[in-house]
Amino acid sequence: MKSLICCAVKGGVGKTTTTAGIGKALCRQGKKVAYLDLDYFGPTLNLELKVTEPLDGDGHGHIIPSHAPDGSQFVSFGQVYIRDQAVTVNEDSAVYEISQLLEDGSILWDSPDYLMIDTAPTSSGTIQASLKAPGLLGAVIVTQPSDLSEADLLRSFSLMKDKRVPILGVVINQGYYICPKCGTESALYDLKSSDITEICEKWDIPVLGMIPHSANLDDYFDTLAQNVLAAVPVILPEDKKPSKSVRRVLGWLGKILPSATTNQK
């Protein structure tokens, strides 16, 4: 089993849609696919894939995966928590539970070819635990052509650099809008998709594909899935900027809140 992580430090960029889209495309190509939704505090992959059944176990501490309508295997925290209630578990507990799910044998997968992993929009411990997935091919970073997404794209690069996680490439989601009546293409955000492409080129990271805002995305995800499987993983060098941001923040806090540095010891 090979793992593919879809991630982004910023929320709302289409990470879950991309996870499901690539997974469905792999299924159409005859691959055996499983999904693991590790967005602990806001899991929605079960809704995207129309999985409504709760999680089940074998009575011996192992999880039995559910199945999506196309037959793919599926496990999500969204099958555990009540849909309309906030998850108020502390992060240490969340990191522990994510780590438990990733342990070999904890989930009784039926020999999938690929495990698609949806992660939390953060750079904290929850995603750092997710990056330890078994058989990890690399991370697919999802972004949008907007000023806000540009800043967080660089943070996503920095996270993968610091954790030495290979990057397969970047997906530009909602790169443009296709009018369903006339087929005209229009920009949705304040940046051009070419601006994001230029940023990726500076970091030597490939753009795997651009997904428009459209009703039918199957063809786009078919191409994207092929690009993901053909991608050469990139491990960013340690001297790539930005770096040491945590130390800078703590140093600044220490000047105005002396207790901030004390609490980190």
Steps between C-alpha positions, in 0.01 A plus 500: 500500500630843399380812679423837341439798727293799387580796719502878541576725794204716396143376528234534234726449199334176386721243667216256567359539148847433357549193721168354384554601138841335469376189682197462271722548196731224621196275541397573141849396394450162665695569819384377838457810717452565871437834672608615845356832620739639764350850516431438868312818592309549174464168312282525188640240262219265599251758370698549178496125434144449630601257775232504769561182700684522835833334562502140611758276664581131524478491881878459532611861469502519120293728277301356210490753213172616353443512125420790271240453222778412249628225730807682630591455866451784744580608858431850638472675833179637347349155557566532873393852592149642486476710184367824652723513810844655536787267590644634828772240556843646579770471235716254695213252497438566131865435414492177701187373324636587155822316582298199612311486170826504307647208690535186293202270545274747683270521195410180315556630148433254220834539318443836325748622239476859621398661828372855448545706817315826567667713769416792724566856374779584742872463564446378857534154650193353329645529151852423619369167630323440168828545311624175655264293286634158395633461146483875441564594137475869576275797558268668251463863608173672409469875449296769324609807302441754777723721717399311813568161346836618365626578849385166636640310202845615605425387855402159364832481315682594820320230701593226251858629493534495878343152531696361203183388325522459121269724297340352189376837383235770529137495389346839417135463592228732364755648262215642293122484458327333205154637423264201471292678233754649260827332604678832554799485735536773765741566787368447853777647714733796520807314375557328169569128503825585322610687815469179703684311227784754517528452877520122457770539235710703742478212747558236229163338576279390209139607450311173456187655359239773517143423603229747391178585680267284298220248544682207339864454597558134416713566191720746688555259787575213259789703361603619845513144637729395216728796573511412870605140432765615250639774728856488628496580876687817595670526839573867562855580617535614858645838401190591295326811637297569712647332806529525878166686516399341831816623669440850369144506633600369842785746520260788426245375755771473761572871476145601590375188683787344697275210602464398133854364479479352849195296407682347203763333718 
